[in-house]
């Protein structure tokens, strides 16, 4: 892979297809991409898309910094979740991570991610916005995929308000509603489990609402949906997905649209206005 001198960037790759899409977008922008991938989460497909890949366990922050410094990068971007469950199961922090843990007042997502950003900054690495090179992946306002469902706007408005409140408490960014009643709230178990639980309580008309946190830090944890989201919804009987417009990433957009049409799931972008 040949690129212009000085156009190197680090990618912290987590779970799902987003790291693959962002790696490709960075390639097309002219970057030489150097990845630190989580052994517990990241697809091995990432190796074919980047200049170098360093595989580490979740918690090896010192190893991550060392890998990026060796690659000669000074800007880093995150893509893909690293599930918080790994903090409680087989967590393997190195000395740098232990230093960060001692700073934490709590284990909220924002607290953890801001501490990681601070540790990177102290090593001379700048963590940049996830959306800087992924603007084409952001959801727009209105019907995005699947059949129109204008009559279900009350659930979208209701769900959006309540999801924003939950997100503001840093509990989760997704809720499941039906007939303006909350069926499930995402917490540490993750989005898919919340969808499955909420869909099982509905009657085939459950709606999934996903939002950004108030004052979302675009460096990390930008909400994202993709084909896997739709597959989970279909399996659990959810038929409407609403995401926050201009603040939610749509992964594998073409396949996403095809699946929404196939499953009969209506997908909307909504900004709350």
Secondary structure, 3 states (H helix, E strand, C coil): CCCCCCCEEEEEECCCCHHHHHHHHHHHHCCEEEEEEECCCCCHHHHHHCCEEEEECCCCHHHHHHHHHHHCCCEEEEECCCCHHHHCCCCCCCHHHHHHHHHCCCCCHHHHHHHHHHHHHHCCCEECCCCCCCHHHECCCEEEECCCCHHHHHHHHHHHHHHHHHHHCCCCCEEEEECCEEEEECCCCCHHHHHHHHHHHCCCCEEEEECCCCCCCCCCCCCEECHHHHHHHHHHCEEEEEEECCCCEECCHHHHHHHHHHHCCEEEEECCC
